[in-house]
Every structure is written in C-alpha cells, then in structure tokens.
C-alpha cells in the first residue's frame, strides 16, 4: 500500500513496478504455509493491492503492444521506394529512427515481446541490407574504375619505356597519341574521389615528363652521333680532296641529314684553296663568339677584329643558330689546303664540343 501511494502515476516507473510485483509475489510465496482461515483476509487484501499495480501495468503492456505494432507497420512501409540513392538513404534514416522509438517504449507482455521484436526486425532489416548492397556495389565499381585507370597508366608507361629505345619517329608519334588518349580517359573519370583522381593525374604527368626527358636525351644522343659521323666523314673527305686518299664510303644512314651535303661535296671534287680556309676560320669565329666559346690563341686577334666590326655595323654575316646549321655551313665551304685541314678539323670538333676521339668510320 505504501509503495502504491508513493508512485507518480502520471509518469510511472514501469520497470520499478514490474520488479516490485515480482518481488512481492516471491515474498508472499515464501511466507507460506499459513492456515487458510488465518490467511484469508490477508490474501484478499494482498490481491486487492496487487491488482492496483497489475491493472495499470497490464494496460501499459497492451498500449505498448499496440505502439510496437504501429512501429512494425511503419517499418514495413519503408519497403516502398524507388531504389534511388536518396530514397534508400531516407529509408535507412527512418529505420534508425524507428529503432530508437522501439527502445524507448515501456514493457509489454512477455508472450508478445519476442514475437513483435522478430516482426519489427524483419521489417527494418531490408533497408539496411539494401544499403549494404549499394555500398558493396559502389565499392566494386570504385575498385573496377581504379584498376582500369591504373591499367591505362601501366600500359602507357610500358609503351613509353619501349619507345625511348628506338629512333623510329612513327613510334614516337604513336606515344604522343597514347599520351593524349590516356589523359582524355582520365579526365572523363568522375566516379573516383578527388584526391585519388588527382593522384592518378599526377602519376600521368610523371610518366609524360619522364618520357619527354628520355626522348630529349635520346635526341641529343642521336644528334651527337650524327655530328660525330659527319665530322669523321668530312675528315675523310678532306684527306681525299687534299692528299689523294682513297675515295671515302659515306654511310647515309649513319650520317643522316648530313649525307646529301657530304655526297655533293664528294662528287663536286672541289680544289683545295686558302680562301676556303679563311672562310672556315671566319665561320668558326662567328660561332665561337655567338656560343661564348674560346678562340685559339693564334686567331684571337681576328676574333677581336670581328667583334669590333660587329659593334660598328649590322651587315655582318650572322652565326648559324644550331650545331647542325653550323656544320652544314662548314660542309658547304670547299676544302682548305692539306696543311691546314687537320687543324681545321680539330677547330670544328672544338666548336661542336666533340674533342673526344672520332668514330673509326663514317
């Protein structure tokens, strides 16, 4: 009786009431055996007091049973959506909210509790299963797209590495096309996170930069080989023109762009001339001044005269703008006297940065 009157029946503590009923029943049972005649009045009073607790508790249990059934119906309604990402996210959010409401509900009859919970769980689970499936599908798409991009870059890298070992311009043109195509593919990718996408683009930039550096080094090597071969061919040509040496055999493939000029010189059979030597010396000085190279001590006075004249007039011949153009201009000038040919070849090597030994054959 004291417990009943101490409760706030506007906001009952149902777990406390359930526990009180359980304990008082157990205590009443433990008080037996008592003669029926002596216990009759107490039993009647006990039953009346107990019913004052049990009736509102049972009503609360019935009300909670109804509330749980309403939550089950609301969860089952979540199954009806169009399957879009936003609709699925909304269904999951609603399912979570329903779970929180379920936990906040008070007691229900023990015979109903497990059955209602299983129904509610079956009603909310499809939303979470669909969300998990969507995430797995998205992850699979992400992994596939990432793998595809990495495969593009691996193939591009392999093509670049293979091509830098060749001099075939058509293959280098194919690499340029592959670079452009791969970049366009990567830029069209829109399913990867920004950070990963940027990382793939940076990797592409590294592949492209490495290829261009290797290609530039290859061009420089080819240029040096061509210059070496041309100077060697010119030295053999001087020996033929000035000293009656055996007619040289010019390797067109090795000489590259210089082959036609040397062949033309060879067929022209021009006579050695001191004028040719003077023209070669003047060409060398113009190149040395333009390139900031030292001039041999014997020709420094001639260099100073050229520089002084250059300050006084704008009509002096201009220096060639590249090593190839310089060598072409040199080849176009006829042979010097034999006594000067070796020194001029060494001067030519100096101008082209080819002081090391010449190839054995041209």
VMD Tcl script that draws the C-alpha trace (Angstrom):
set ca {
  {0.00 0.00 0.00}
  {2.83 2.41 0.82}
  {4.56 1.64 -2.50}
  {1.34 2.25 -4.46}
  {0.78 5.66 -2.86}
  {4.42 6.66 -3.37}
  {4.23 6.31 -7.16}
  {3.74 9.19 -9.59}
  {1.02 7.63 -11.68}
  {1.27 10.48 -14.22}
  {4.76 9.23 -15.08}
  {5.01 5.69 -13.73}
  {8.35 3.93 -13.47}
  {7.18 0.72 -15.14}
  {10.42 -1.26 -14.73}
  {10.32 -0.47 -10.99}
  {6.67 -1.51 -10.78}
  {7.40 -4.77 -12.62}
  {10.24 -5.53 -10.24}
  {8.09 -4.66 -7.22}
  {5.33 -7.06 -8.33}
  {7.86 -9.83 -8.89}
  {9.50 -9.37 -5.51}
  {6.29 -9.03 -3.50}
  {4.86 -12.19 -5.09}
  {8.04 -14.02 -4.21}
  {7.93 -12.74 -0.62}
  {4.23 -13.66 -0.28}
  {5.01 -17.15 -1.55}
  {7.90 -17.50 0.86}
  {5.58 -16.68 3.79}
  {3.62 -19.93 3.33}
  {2.43 -22.25 4.77}
  {-0.17 -20.30 6.78}
  {-3.55 -21.77 7.87}
  {-6.21 -20.82 5.33}
  {-8.58 -19.34 7.91}
  {-5.89 -17.07 9.25}
  {-4.62 -16.02 5.82}
  {-7.96 -15.45 4.09}
  {-8.35 -11.77 4.99}
  {-4.69 -11.06 4.28}
  {-4.89 -12.83 0.95}
  {-7.93 -10.79 -0.05}
  {-6.18 -7.56 0.91}
  {-2.98 -8.63 -0.85}
  {-4.88 -9.48 -4.03}
  {-6.64 -6.08 -3.99}
  {-3.39 -4.19 -3.55}
  {-1.60 -6.30 -6.13}
  {-4.40 -5.68 -8.65}
  {-3.89 -1.93 -8.18}
  {-0.41 -2.42 -9.54}
  {-1.20 -5.15 -12.06}
  {-4.15 -3.45 -13.80}
  {-2.29 -0.28 -14.91}
  {0.79 -2.37 -15.76}
  {-1.26 -4.69 -17.96}
  {-2.88 -1.70 -19.64}
  {0.53 -0.21 -20.28}
  {1.64 -3.50 -21.75}
  {-1.39 -3.58 -24.07}
  {-0.76 0.02 -25.11}
  {2.91 -0.75 -25.79}
  {1.92 -3.80 -27.76}
  {-0.25 -1.56 -29.96}
  {2.54 1.01 -30.26}
  {5.01 -1.68 -31.29}
  {2.59 -2.98 -33.91}
  {2.31 0.57 -35.29}
  {6.11 0.77 -35.49}
  {6.12 -2.55 -37.35}
  {3.61 -1.19 -39.87}
  {5.70 1.96 -40.29}
  {8.84 -0.17 -40.87}
  {7.04 -2.32 -43.43}
  {6.03 0.85 -45.30}
  {9.72 1.67 -45.78}
  {9.95 -1.13 -48.35}
  {8.09 1.01 -50.88}
  {10.68 3.29 -52.51}
  {12.10 3.78 -55.99}
  {15.52 2.33 -55.14}
  {17.36 5.59 -55.75}
  {20.29 6.55 -53.58}
  {18.35 9.35 -51.87}
  {15.29 7.14 -51.29}
  {17.47 4.39 -49.83}
  {19.23 6.84 -47.53}
  {15.84 8.14 -46.36}
  {14.60 4.58 -45.67}
  {17.70 3.79 -43.59}
  {17.32 7.04 -41.66}
  {13.68 6.25 -40.93}
  {14.54 2.68 -39.89}
  {17.11 4.01 -37.40}
  {14.55 6.46 -36.03}
  {12.01 3.64 -35.60}
  {14.60 1.55 -33.76}
  {15.15 4.40 -31.31}
  {11.39 4.69 -30.75}
  {11.18 0.93 -30.16}
  {13.86 1.12 -27.46}
  {12.04 3.96 -25.73}
  {8.79 2.03 -25.36}
  {7.89 0.54 -22.00}
  {7.10 -3.08 -21.11}
  {4.79 -5.42 -22.95}
  {3.57 -8.93 -22.25}
  {6.42 -11.42 -22.29}
  {4.40 -13.70 -24.56}
  {4.26 -10.90 -27.17}
  {7.67 -9.32 -26.77}
  {9.84 -11.74 -28.77}
  {7.23 -12.24 -31.47}
  {6.82 -8.48 -32.02}
  {10.58 -7.94 -31.97}
  {11.14 -10.55 -34.67}
  {8.47 -8.91 -36.86}
  {9.99 -5.48 -36.32}
  {13.50 -6.73 -37.07}
  {12.33 -8.40 -40.30}
  {10.58 -5.15 -41.29}
  {13.60 -2.89 -40.77}
  {16.35 -5.25 -42.00}
  {15.69 -4.83 -45.77}
  {16.64 -1.14 -45.60}
  {19.99 -1.98 -44.00}
  {20.56 -4.89 -46.37}
  {19.85 -2.64 -49.37}
  {22.23 -0.03 -48.01}
  {24.98 -2.63 -47.54}
  {24.39 -3.98 -51.04}
  {24.53 -0.48 -52.50}
  {27.81 0.18 -50.70}
  {29.28 -3.11 -51.90}
  {28.18 -2.33 -55.46}
  {29.66 1.16 -55.22}
  {32.90 -0.28 -53.83}
  {33.08 -2.79 -56.65}
  {32.55 -0.03 -59.20}
  {35.19 2.07 -57.44}
  {37.69 -0.81 -57.43}
  {36.99 -1.59 -61.09}
  {37.40 2.06 -62.14}
  {40.59 2.45 -60.12}
  {42.01 -0.77 -61.58}
  {41.10 0.39 -65.10}
  {42.88 3.72 -64.60}
  {45.95 2.00 -63.20}
  {45.97 -0.40 -66.16}
  {45.84 2.56 -68.57}
  {48.82 4.12 -66.82}
  {50.78 0.85 -66.72}
  {50.22 0.30 -70.45}
  {51.21 3.88 -71.19}
  {54.35 3.60 -69.07}
  {55.35 0.37 -70.82}
  {54.80 1.93 -74.24}
  {56.86 4.99 -73.30}
  {59.72 2.89 -71.93}
  {59.77 0.67 -75.01}
  {59.69 3.61 -77.41}
  {62.56 5.56 -75.87}
  {64.85 2.76 -77.03}
  {64.02 3.34 -80.70}
  {64.67 6.10 -83.21}
  {61.54 5.40 -85.22}
  {59.60 8.67 -85.37}
  {56.36 6.83 -86.18}
  {56.58 5.03 -82.85}
  {57.11 8.30 -81.03}
  {54.07 9.71 -82.82}
  {52.11 6.73 -81.53}
  {53.26 7.51 -77.99}
  {52.12 11.11 -78.31}
  {48.71 9.86 -79.42}
  {48.63 7.40 -76.50}
  {49.52 10.18 -74.06}
  {46.68 12.33 -75.34}
  {44.19 9.45 -75.33}
  {45.11 8.38 -71.79}
  {44.81 11.94 -70.49}
  {41.36 12.29 -72.05}
  {40.29 8.97 -70.49}
  {41.49 10.04 -67.05}
  {39.80 13.42 -67.29}
  {36.47 11.74 -68.13}
  {36.58 9.63 -64.95}
  {34.06 11.04 -62.48}
  {33.43 8.13 -60.08}
  {36.62 8.38 -58.03}
  {37.31 10.64 -55.02}
  {39.01 13.92 -55.92}
  {42.21 13.05 -54.05}
  {42.60 9.71 -55.83}
  {41.73 11.26 -59.19}
  {44.35 13.97 -58.69}
  {46.89 11.29 -57.72}
  {46.26 9.42 -60.98}
  {46.65 12.62 -63.00}
  {49.94 13.39 -61.22}
  {51.14 9.88 -61.99}
  {50.28 10.51 -65.65}
  {52.26 13.76 -65.52}
  {55.28 11.91 -64.14}
  {55.09 9.31 -66.91}
  {54.80 12.03 -69.55}
  {57.64 14.08 -68.03}
  {59.93 11.05 -67.79}
  {59.17 10.13 -71.40}
  {59.88 13.66 -72.64}
  {63.16 13.76 -70.69}
  {64.24 10.40 -72.08}
  {63.17 11.42 -75.56}
  {65.14 14.65 -75.29}
  {68.20 12.73 -74.09}
  {67.77 10.32 -77.00}
  {67.55 13.21 -79.46}
  {70.70 14.72 -78.01}
  {72.47 11.37 -78.26}
  {71.32 10.96 -81.85}
  {72.47 14.49 -82.60}
  {75.89 13.82 -81.10}
  {76.23 10.58 -83.04}
  {75.25 12.32 -86.25}
  {77.70 15.17 -85.62}
  {80.47 12.70 -84.82}
  {79.79 10.77 -88.01}
  {79.60 13.92 -90.13}
  {82.89 15.29 -88.79}
  {84.54 11.92 -89.36}
  {83.13 11.86 -92.88}
  {84.39 15.39 -93.51}
  {87.86 14.45 -92.23}
  {87.93 11.51 -94.65}
  {86.70 13.83 -97.40}
  {89.49 16.35 -96.68}
  {92.04 13.54 -96.91}
  {90.57 12.53 -100.28}
  {90.40 16.13 -101.58}
  {93.78 17.35 -100.38}
  {96.04 14.31 -100.15}
  {94.68 11.93 -102.77}
  {93.50 9.41 -100.20}
  {91.09 6.65 -101.14}
  {87.61 7.85 -102.04}
  {85.59 7.57 -98.77}
  {82.47 5.50 -98.43}
  {79.76 7.61 -96.82}
  {77.14 5.76 -94.73}
  {73.91 7.62 -95.45}
  {72.07 6.00 -92.52}
  {74.80 6.96 -90.08}
  {75.26 10.46 -91.46}
  {71.56 11.24 -91.52}
  {70.78 14.75 -92.76}
  {74.45 15.44 -93.50}
  {74.72 12.64 -96.05}
  {73.41 14.64 -99.07}
  {75.79 17.56 -98.37}
  {78.85 15.34 -97.99}
  {77.89 13.33 -101.06}
  {77.51 16.54 -103.06}
  {80.94 17.68 -101.85}
  {82.44 14.35 -102.74}
  {81.03 14.45 -106.27}
  {81.99 18.10 -106.81}
  {85.69 17.32 -106.23}
  {86.46 20.97 -105.40}
  {90.11 22.03 -105.34}
  {91.73 22.97 -102.01}
  {92.02 26.73 -101.51}
  {93.42 29.16 -98.92}
  {90.22 31.16 -99.42}
  {88.26 28.17 -98.18}
  {90.47 28.07 -95.09}
  {89.82 31.78 -94.45}
  {86.08 31.25 -94.83}
  {86.18 28.34 -92.38}
  {88.17 30.42 -89.87}
  {85.64 33.26 -90.14}
  {82.73 30.86 -89.70}
  {84.40 29.35 -86.64}
  {84.94 32.79 -85.08}
  {81.31 33.81 -85.63}
  {80.20 30.57 -83.97}
  {82.64 30.88 -81.08}
  {81.51 34.44 -80.35}
  {77.82 33.53 -80.59}
  {78.26 30.48 -78.35}
  {80.67 32.09 -75.89}
  {83.48 29.64 -76.76}
  {87.20 30.24 -76.52}
  {89.11 31.01 -79.70}
  {92.60 29.52 -80.26}
  {95.38 31.96 -79.33}
  {96.53 32.23 -82.94}
  {93.14 33.60 -84.03}
  {92.21 35.87 -81.10}
  {93.28 38.99 -82.95}
  {90.97 38.04 -85.79}
  {88.19 37.50 -83.20}
  {88.72 40.93 -81.69}
  {88.59 42.50 -85.13}
  {85.32 40.71 -85.85}
  {83.79 41.83 -82.55}
  {84.84 45.43 -83.16}
  {83.41 45.35 -86.64}
  {80.21 43.81 -85.27}
  {79.76 46.81 -82.97}
  {80.18 49.20 -85.87}
  {77.93 47.63 -88.44}
  {74.85 45.44 -88.62}
  {75.61 43.95 -92.00}
  {77.98 41.19 -90.88}
  {77.06 37.58 -91.64}
  {75.14 36.02 -88.76}
  {76.27 32.87 -86.98}
  {74.20 29.72 -87.60}
  {71.60 29.14 -84.90}
  {72.25 25.45 -84.19}
  {75.11 22.92 -84.27}
  {73.51 21.23 -87.29}
  {73.23 24.52 -89.19}
  {76.81 25.38 -88.25}
  {78.12 22.05 -89.54}
  {76.04 22.32 -92.71}
  {77.56 25.76 -93.35}
  {81.03 24.32 -92.72}
  {80.48 21.41 -95.14}
  {79.24 23.82 -97.81}
  {82.64 25.54 -97.86}
  {85.23 23.88 -100.09}
  {88.38 22.09 -98.85}
  {91.26 24.00 -97.28}
  {94.89 23.30 -98.18}
  {96.09 19.96 -96.90}
  {98.46 21.51 -94.37}
  {95.54 23.23 -92.66}
  {92.91 20.50 -92.88}
  {93.82 18.67 -89.68}
  {93.91 21.87 -87.60}
  {90.57 22.95 -89.02}
  {89.01 19.57 -88.24}
  {90.21 19.97 -84.64}
  {88.79 23.51 -84.63}
  {85.48 22.12 -85.88}
  {85.49 19.48 -83.16}
  {86.11 22.18 -80.55}
  {83.23 24.27 -81.84}
  {80.87 21.30 -81.68}
  {82.11 20.03 -78.31}
  {83.47 16.86 -79.93}
  {87.05 16.96 -78.73}
  {86.94 13.26 -77.92}
  {88.03 10.71 -80.49}
  {86.16 10.46 -83.75}
  {84.41 7.24 -84.80}
  {86.60 4.88 -86.76}
  {84.46 5.04 -89.89}
  {81.76 7.20 -91.38}
}
mol new
graphics top color blue
foreach p $ca { graphics top sphere $p radius 0.5 }
foreach p [lrange $ca 0 end-1] q [lrange $ca 1 end] { graphics top cylinder $p $q radius 0.2 }
display resetview
